[in-house]
Amino acid sequence: QVRLVESGGGLVQAGGSLRLSCLASGRTFSPYYMGWFRQAPGKEREFVAAIRWSDSRLSYADFVKGRLTISRDSSKNTAYLQMNSLKPEDAAVYYCAAAMTNYGAYVPAKVGQYDSWGQGTQVTVSS
């Protein structure tokens, strides 16, 4: 059983930065990929970024445009999402997720491709 716990959310002014963390625990935590998704009120959960755990191969949503960076520290079982130049439209609940299926070189970007989810952390951006 994998447990994911996000932290680092909060209120920030437009143009500011936040760093989200996702700590994973479990008997043997060995995902193929870790991803970040977000969900704003009244909207579908959408893909933000993902990383292949073994070699840090990356994938980003188009809207990221260099403002967000995903990384991981395997020694700490932790994935990160550094968010810079935040905009009001970035406000959402951010979720981390772990995928336990090997998709090869393809880095999964769909909600259904991830097996375990955290409880989410709220990000609010004031204009």
C-alpha positions as CSV (number, residue, x, y, z in Angstrom):
1,Q,0.0,0.0,0.0
2,V,1.5,3.3,-1.1
3,R,0.6,6.5,0.8
4,L,1.3,9.9,-0.7
5,V,1.2,13.1,1.3
6,E,1.5,16.5,-0.4
7,S,2.6,19.7,1.3
8,G,3.8,23.2,0.5
9,G,0.5,24.7,-0.8
10,G,-0.7,28.1,0.4
11,L,-1.6,31.6,-0.6
12,V,0.8,33.5,-2.9
13,Q,0.6,36.7,-4.9
14,A,0.6,36.6,-8.7
15,G,4.2,36.3,-9.9
16,G,5.3,34.5,-6.7
17,S,6.6,31.0,-6.2
18,L,5.7,27.9,-4.3
19,R,7.4,24.5,-3.9
20,L,5.1,21.5,-3.5
21,S,6.4,18.3,-2.0
22,C,5.0,14.7,-2.2
23,L,6.3,12.3,0.4
24,A,5.7,8.6,-0.4
25,S,5.6,5.8,2.1
26,G,4.9,2.1,1.9
27,R,6.5,-1.2,2.4
28,T,8.3,-1.0,-0.9
29,F,7.9,2.2,-2.8
30,S,9.1,1.7,-6.3
31,P,6.9,3.6,-8.8
32,Y,7.7,3.8,-12.5
33,Y,6.4,7.4,-12.6
34,M,5.3,10.2,-10.3
35,G,3.0,12.9,-11.5
36,W,1.4,16.1,-10.5
37,F,-2.2,17.0,-11.4
38,R,-4.4,19.9,-10.4
39,Q,-8.2,20.5,-10.1
40,A,-9.9,23.8,-10.0
41,P,-13.5,24.2,-8.8
42,G,-15.9,23.0,-11.4
43,K,-13.2,21.6,-13.7
44,E,-11.8,18.2,-14.5
45,R,-8.5,17.1,-12.9
46,E,-5.8,17.9,-15.4
47,F,-2.2,16.8,-15.9
48,V,0.6,19.2,-14.9
49,A,3.9,17.3,-15.0
50,A,5.3,13.8,-14.5
51,I,8.7,12.2,-14.0
52,R,10.0,8.7,-14.6
53,W,11.4,7.6,-11.3
54,S,14.4,5.6,-12.7
55,D,16.0,8.3,-14.8
56,S,14.0,11.5,-14.4
57,R,12.6,11.5,-17.9
58,L,10.1,14.4,-17.8
59,S,6.8,15.4,-19.3
60,Y,4.9,18.7,-18.9
61,A,1.5,20.0,-19.9
62,D,1.6,22.7,-22.5
63,F,0.5,25.5,-20.2
64,V,3.5,25.0,-18.0
65,K,5.7,26.9,-20.4
66,G,8.8,26.7,-18.3
67,R,7.2,28.1,-15.1
68,L,6.9,24.8,-13.3
69,T,9.6,22.1,-12.7
70,I,9.1,18.6,-11.5
71,S,11.9,16.8,-9.8
72,R,12.5,13.9,-7.4
73,D,14.8,12.7,-4.6
74,S,14.6,9.0,-4.6
75,S,16.6,8.8,-1.4
76,K,13.8,10.6,0.3
77,N,10.9,9.0,-1.6
78,T,9.9,12.6,-2.5
79,A,8.7,14.3,-5.6
80,Y,8.7,18.1,-5.9
81,L,6.9,20.7,-8.1
82,Q,8.6,24.0,-8.2
83,M,6.1,26.7,-9.3
84,N,7.4,30.1,-10.4
85,S,5.6,33.1,-12.0
86,L,2.3,31.9,-10.6
87,K,-0.9,33.2,-12.2
88,P,-4.4,33.4,-10.7
89,E,-5.4,30.6,-13.2
90,D,-2.9,28.3,-11.5
91,A,-5.1,28.3,-8.4
92,A,-6.3,24.7,-7.7
93,V,-5.9,21.7,-5.5
94,Y,-2.7,20.0,-6.5
95,Y,-2.4,16.2,-6.3
96,C,0.6,14.0,-6.6
97,A,0.1,10.5,-7.9
98,A,2.2,7.3,-8.5
99,A,2.0,5.0,-11.5
100,M,3.1,1.4,-11.0
101,T,2.8,0.3,-14.6
102,N,5.8,0.6,-17.0
103,Y,4.8,2.5,-20.1
104,G,8.4,2.5,-21.4
105,A,9.6,5.8,-22.8
106,Y,6.1,7.2,-22.7
107,V,5.5,9.3,-19.6
108,P,1.8,8.9,-18.6
109,A,-0.4,12.0,-18.5
110,K,-3.8,10.6,-17.9
111,V,-5.6,10.3,-14.5
112,G,-6.5,6.7,-15.1
113,Q,-2.8,5.7,-15.6
114,Y,-2.0,6.5,-12.0
115,D,-2.6,4.1,-9.3
116,S,-2.2,5.9,-6.0
117,W,-3.1,9.5,-5.1
118,G,-2.4,12.0,-2.3
119,Q,-5.1,14.0,-0.6
120,G,-4.1,17.2,-2.4
121,T,-2.8,20.6,-1.3
122,Q,-4.5,23.9,-2.0
123,V,-2.7,26.6,-4.0
124,T,-4.3,30.0,-4.0
125,V,-3.0,32.8,-6.2
126,S,-4.1,36.4,-5.5
127,S,-4.1,39.0,-8.3
